[in-house]
Amino acid sequence: MKKGLLLFSFVLGISLSYVNAQIIQVSSHLKISALSRGFTGELGEDDFFGGGLTDAGDINGDGYLDLIVGTRHDNENGFNRGAVWVLFMDSLQQIIGQQKINETNGNFTGSLSNEGVFGTDIANLGDLDGDGVNDFAIGASSSSTQGYRQGEVWILFLNSDGTVKENREILSDPK
């Protein structure tokens, strides 16, 4: 299996078989939840763990792919402000460590709004700052910091332990 396909199938948690380039058969799967694969983070009811997800590459440098997973309805600091979890994986696809990122965890210094749903969308941007650790765009699609539900995007520059080295907010241009 090619590395790109392996990355794709790891993030989705499935192995894919292609027939005539149109039919896809799921031959295995992997479930990560509050009760499986070694996840020990605290999740509340209706957190929507997994609502946003991306292949994070190898953040901690151990040679295994890691994940970033959104919990857009996390209520730790206010109603549906959201959070993301950096999940460090091992060769057996077990979680060997994790780092929550929100207003009070992971060195994030931004301010999120109630119902902002930080973690709705997550994109791996590659290593923007050249430090050897991938950086990420995190959507907060219902944020109201500049106007009712105009939304915002956060660029997170990460350290190898999954904490935020620097965050930058991208807002719409209110007129």
GIKA-V245769 format. One record per pair of residues at least 12 apart in sequence whose ideal C-beta (glycine too) atoms are under 10 Angstrom apart, sorted by the first residue. I is the first residue (numbers start at 1). J is the second residue. D is the distance in Angstrom with one decimal. If there is no record, write none. Layout:
# GIKA-V245769
I	J	D
I	J	D
This chain:
# GIKA-V245769
1	15	8.3
1	16	9.0
5	18	9.3
6	55	10.0
6	65	8.4
7	55	5.2
7	57	8.4
7	65	6.6
7	124	9.9
8	55	7.7
9	26	9.9
9	27	9.9
9	28	9.1
9	30	9.4
10	30	8.1
10	55	6.7
10	64	9.5
10	65	5.5
10	67	8.3
10	89	8.3
10	93	7.4
11	30	9.9
11	53	6.5
11	54	6.9
11	55	4.3
11	56	9.1
11	65	8.1
11	67	6.9
11	68	10.0
11	124	9.7
12	26	9.1
12	29	8.6
12	30	8.7
12	53	8.7
12	55	9.4
13	26	9.6
13	28	8.6
13	29	5.4
13	30	3.6
13	31	6.9
13	32	7.3
13	37	9.8
13	50	10.0
13	53	9.4
13	67	9.6
13	93	8.2
14	26	5.0
14	27	7.6
14	28	6.6
14	29	5.2
14	30	7.5
15	27	4.7
15	28	4.7
15	29	8.2
15	30	9.3
16	28	9.7
30	93	5.7
31	50	9.7
32	49	8.4
32	50	7.5
32	53	9.4
32	67	7.6
32	69	7.4
32	85	9.7
32	87	7.1
32	89	9.1
32	93	8.4
32	94	9.5
32	95	7.0
33	49	7.0
33	50	8.0
34	47	8.9
34	49	7.0
36	94	9.5
36	95	9.1
37	87	8.6
37	89	8.5
37	92	9.1
37	93	6.9
37	94	5.6
37	95	5.3
38	87	9.0
38	88	9.8
38	89	9.1
38	90	8.6
38	92	9.6
38	93	9.6
38	94	4.7
38	95	3.9
38	96	6.8
38	97	9.0
38	98	8.7
39	69	9.1
39	85	8.1
39	87	7.2
39	94	9.5
39	95	5.2
39	98	6.7
40	95	7.8
40	97	9.5
40	98	7.0
41	69	9.5
41	71	8.7
41	83	9.3
41	85	5.9
41	87	8.8
41	95	9.0
41	98	5.5
41	99	9.2
41	100	6.0
41	105	9.8
42	74	9.6
42	76	8.6
42	100	8.5
43	71	6.6
43	73	10.0
43	74	8.1
43	83	9.7
43	85	9.1
44	71	8.4
44	73	7.9
44	74	6.9
44	75	5.8
44	76	8.0
45	73	9.0
45	75	9.2
46	71	9.7
46	72	9.9
46	73	5.2
46	74	9.5
46	75	8.4
46	80	8.6
47	70	9.4
47	71	4.3
47	72	7.9
47	73	5.2
47	74	5.3
47	75	7.7
47	76	9.5
47	80	9.4
47	82	8.8
47	83	8.1
47	119	9.5
48	70	7.4
48	71	6.1
48	72	5.0
48	73	4.8
48	74	8.4
48	80	9.1
48	82	8.6
48	117	8.4
48	119	8.3
48	120	8.6
49	69	6.3
49	70	7.8
49	71	4.9
49	72	9.2
49	73	9.1
49	74	8.8
49	83	9.6
49	85	7.7
49	119	9.4
50	67	9.8
50	69	5.7
50	70	7.4
50	71	8.1
50	72	9.8
50	85	9.7
51	69	8.4
51	70	5.1
51	71	7.2
51	72	4.8
51	73	7.8
51	82	8.9
51	117	8.3
51	119	6.9
51	120	6.3
51	121	8.9
51	122	9.4
52	68	8.0
52	69	7.1
52	70	3.0
52	71	8.5
52	72	6.5
52	82	8.8
52	84	7.2
52	117	9.2
52	118	9.3
52	119	5.1
52	120	5.4
52	121	5.3
52	122	4.3
52	123	9.2
52	138	7.7
52	139	7.2
52	141	9.8
53	67	6.7
53	68	7.2
53	69	5.3
53	70	6.8
53	84	9.6
53	87	9.8
53	119	9.6
53	121	9.6
53	122	6.4
54	66	9.9
54	67	7.2
54	68	5.3
54	69	8.4
54	70	8.9
54	84	9.4
54	121	8.9
54	122	4.4
54	123	6.2
54	124	5.0
54	125	9.8
54	134	9.4
54	136	7.0
54	137	9.3
54	138	9.6
55	67	6.7
55	68	8.4
55	122	9.8
55	124	6.1
55	134	9.2
56	68	4.8
56	69	9.4
56	86	6.7
56	87	8.0
56	88	9.0
56	89	9.2
56	122	8.8
56	124	6.2
56	133	9.4
56	134	6.1
56	136	7.3
56	158	8.5
56	162	8.8
57	124	6.5
57	126	8.1
57	127	8.4
57	133	8.3
57	134	4.5
57	136	9.9
58	88	9.3
58	89	9.3
58	132	9.5
58	133	9.0
58	134	8.4
58	160	9.3
59	86	6.4
59	87	9.5
59	88	7.0
59	89	9.9
59	97	9.9
59	99	9.1
59	132	9.7
59	133	5.8
59	134	6.5
59	136	9.8
59	158	6.3
59	159	8.6
59	160	6.1
59	161	8.3
59	162	6.0
60	86	8.8
60	88	5.3
60	89	9.5
60	96	8.9
60	97	7.3
60	99	9.7
60	133	8.7
60	159	9.5
60	160	5.3
60	161	6.9
60	162	7.2
61	132	7.5
61	133	8.3
61	160	5.8
62	88	7.4
62	89	8.9
62	90	7.7
62	91	9.2
62	96	8.2
62	97	9.6
62	160	9.6
63	90	9.6
63	91	8.2
64	88	7.9
64	89	5.2
64	90	5.7
64	91	5.9
64	92	9.3
64	93	8.4
64	94	9.9
64	96	8.6
65	87	9.9
65	88	9.7
65	89	6.0
65	93	8.7
66	86	6.6
66	87	6.1
66	88	5.2
66	89	5.6
66	90	10.0
66	95	9.4
66	96	9.6
66	97	9.0
66	98	9.7
66	99	10.0
66	134	9.0
66	162	8.0
67	85	8.2
67	86	7.7
67	87	4.5
67	88	8.6
67	89	6.6
67	93	9.6
67	95	8.6
67	98	9.7
67	122	9.5
68	84	5.5
68	85	7.0
68	86	5.5
68	87	7.3
68	99	9.6
68	101	8.5
68	119	8.7
68	122	5.3
68	123	9.5
68	124	7.8
68	134	9.2
68	136	6.1
68	138	8.2
68	156	9.0
68	158	9.0
68	162	8.7
69	83	9.6
69	84	6.7
69	85	4.9
69	86	8.4
69	87	6.1
69	98	9.2
69	119	8.0
69	122	7.9
70	82	6.8
70	83	7.6
70	84	5.2
70	85	7.9
70	117	8.5
70	118	7.8
70	119	2.9
70	120	6.3
70	121	7.6
70	122	5.6
70	138	7.5
70	139	8.5
71	83	5.0
71	84	7.2
71	85	6.7
71	100	8.5
71	102	8.7
71	117	9.6
71	118	9.0
71	119	5.7
72	84	9.0
72	115	9.9
72	116	8.8
72	117	4.0
72	118	6.8
72	119	4.7
72	120	4.6
72	121	9.0
72	138	10.0
72	139	8.8
72	140	8.4
72	141	8.4
72	142	8.8
73	115	9.1
73	117	6.8
73	119	8.9
73	120	9.6
74	100	8.4
74	102	6.3
74	103	10.0
74	105	10.0
74	112	9.6
74	117	9.1
74	118	7.9
74	119	7.3
75	114	9.3
76	100	8.4
76	102	6.0
76	103	7.8
76	104	6.7
76	105	7.9
77	102	6.1
77	103	4.5
77	104	5.9
77	105	9.3
77	111	9.5
77	112	6.9
77	114	9.1
77	118	9.9
78	102	9.8
78	103	8.1
78	112	7.2
78	113	7.6
78	114	4.6
78	115	8.5
78	116	8.5
79	113	9.5
79	114	4.5
79	115	6.1
79	116	9.4
80	112	9.6
80	113	9.3
80	114	6.6
80	115	4.7
80	116	7.2
80	117	5.7
80	118	9.1
80	142	7.9
81	102	6.9
81	103	6.9
81	111	9.5
81	112	4.3
81	113	7.0
81	114	6.2
81	115	7.8
81	116	5.6
81	117	7.8
81	118	6.1
81	119	9.3
81	140	8.4
81	143	9.1
82	101	9.9
82	102	7.1
82	103	9.7
82	112	6.7
82	113	9.8
82	115	9.2
82	116	6.3
82	117	4.9
82	118	3.3
82	119	4.3
82	120	7.1
82	138	8.5
82	139	9.3
82	140	6.4
82	141	9.6
82	142	9.2
82	143	9.2
83	100	5.7
83	101	6.3
83	102	3.8
83	103	8.6
83	104	9.4
83	105	7.3
83	106	8.7
83	108	8.9
83	112	8.9
83	118	6.6
83	119	5.8
83	138	9.6
84	99	9.1
84	100	7.6
84	101	5.0
84	102	7.7
84	105	9.9
84	106	8.4
84	108	9.1
84	118	7.2
84	119	4.5
84	120	10.0
84	122	6.5
84	136	8.1
84	138	5.9
84	154	9.4
84	156	8.1
84	162	9.8
85	98	5.6
85	99	7.1
85	100	5.5
85	101	7.5
85	102	9.6
85	105	9.6
85	106	9.3
85	119	8.5
85	162	8.8
86	98	6.5
86	99	4.4
86	100	8.1
86	101	6.8
86	106	7.7
86	136	9.2
86	156	9.6
86	158	7.3
86	161	8.7
86	162	3.5
86	163	8.5
86	164	9.8
87	99	8.5
87	162	8.6
88	160	9.9
88	161	9.0
88	162	7.0
97	161	8.4
97	162	7.6
98	162	7.5
99	158	8.8
99	159	9.3
99	161	6.7
99	162	3.3
99	163	6.1
99	164	9.2
100	162	8.9
100	163	10.0
101	118	8.8
101	119	8.6
101	136	9.5
101	138	8.1
101	154	9.4
101	156	7.0
101	158	8.6
101	162	7.6
101	163	7.7
101	164	6.1
101	167	8.9
102	118	7.0
102	119	8.5
103	118	8.8
105	163	8.7
105	164	9.5
106	156	8.8
106	158	8.8
106	159	9.4
106	161	9.2
106	162	6.8
106	163	4.9
106	164	5.5
106	167	9.7
107	156	9.8
107	158	9.5
107	159	7.9
107	161	9.6
107	162	9.7
107	163	4.4
107	164	4.5
107	165	7.4
107	166	9.1
107	167	8.5
108	138	9.5
108	154	8.2
108	156	7.5
108	163	8.4
108	164	4.9
108	167	5.8
109	164	7.4
109	166	8.5
109	167	6.1
110	138	9.6
110	140	9.1
110	145	9.3
110	152	9.0
110	154	6.1
110	156	9.2
110	164	8.8
110	167	5.2
110	168	8.7
110	169	5.9
111	143	9.8
111	145	7.0
111	169	8.6
112	140	6.4
112	143	7.0
112	145	8.1
112	152	9.0
112	154	8.8
112	169	9.9
113	140	7.7
113	142	8.2
113	143	5.0
113	144	4.8
113	145	5.2
113	146	9.5
113	148	10.0
113	149	9.2
113	152	8.7
114	142	9.5
114	143	9.5
114	144	7.8
115	140	9.6
115	142	5.4
115	143	8.2
115	144	7.1
115	148	9.9
115	149	7.7
116	139	9.7
116	140	4.4
116	141	8.1
116	142	5.7
116	143	3.7
116	144	6.8
116	145	7.4
116	149	8.7
116	151	8.2
116	152	7.5
117	139	8.1
117	140	6.0
117	141	5.9
117	142	4.9
117	143	7.7
117	149	9.6
117	151	8.9
118	138	6.2
118	139	7.8
118	140	4.2
118	141	9.1
118	142	9.4
118	143	7.5
118	152	8.7
118	154	7.1
119	138	6.1
119	139	7.7
119	140	7.6
119	141	9.8
119	154	9.6
120	138	8.4
120	139	4.8
120	140	6.8
120	141	4.7
120	142	7.7
120	143	9.7
120	151	8.9
121	137	7.7
121	138	7.3
121	139	3.4
121	140	8.8
121	141	6.8
121	151	9.8
121	153	8.2
122	136	6.2
122	137	7.3
122	138	5.7
122	139	7.3
122	156	9.5
123	135	9.9
123	136	6.5
123	137	4.4
123	138	8.2
123	139	8.2
123	153	8.9
123	155	9.8
124	136	6.0
124	137	8.4
125	137	5.7
125	155	7.2
125	156	9.1
125	157	9.5
127	157	9.4
127	158	9.8
128	155	7.6
128	157	6.8
129	157	5.4
129	158	9.6
129	165	7.9
129	166	7.9
131	157	7.8
131	158	8.9
131	159	8.3
131	160	8.5
131	165	7.7
132	160	7.6
133	157	8.0
133	158	5.2
133	159	6.6
133	160	5.3
133	161	9.5
133	162	9.2
133	165	8.1
134	156	9.8
134	157	9.5
134	158	7.0
135	155	6.6
135	156	6.4
135	157	4.9
135	158	6.3
135	164	9.9
135	165	8.8
135	166	9.0
135	167	10.0
135	168	9.9
136	154	8.5
136	155	7.4
136	156	4.9
136	157	8.6
136	158	7.0
136	164	9.7
136	167	10.0
137	153	5.4
137	154	7.2
137	155	5.7
137	156	7.8
137	168	9.9
137	170	8.1
138	152	9.4
138	153	7.0
138	154	4.6
138	155	8.0
138	156	6.0
138	167	8.8
139	151	7.1
139	152	7.9
139	153	5.6
139	154	8.0
139	170	9.9
140	152	5.1
140	153	7.3
140	154	6.7
140	169	9.1
141	153	8.9
143	169	9.2
143	171	8.4
143	172	9.6
145	169	8.0
145	171	7.0
145	172	9.9
145	174	10.0
146	169	9.7
146	171	5.0
146	172	6.0
146	173	8.6
146	174	5.0
147	171	9.3
147	172	7.5
147	174	5.4
147	175	9.5
150	171	7.5
150	172	4.8
150	173	9.7
150	174	7.2
151	170	9.7
151	171	8.6
151	172	6.9
152	169	5.9
152	170	6.4
152	171	5.1
152	172	7.5
153	168	9.2
153	169	7.7
153	170	4.4
153	171	8.3
153	172	9.6
154	167	5.6
154	168	7.0
154	169	5.7
154	170	7.3
155	167	6.8
155	168	4.5
155	169	8.0
155	170	6.7
156	168	8.3
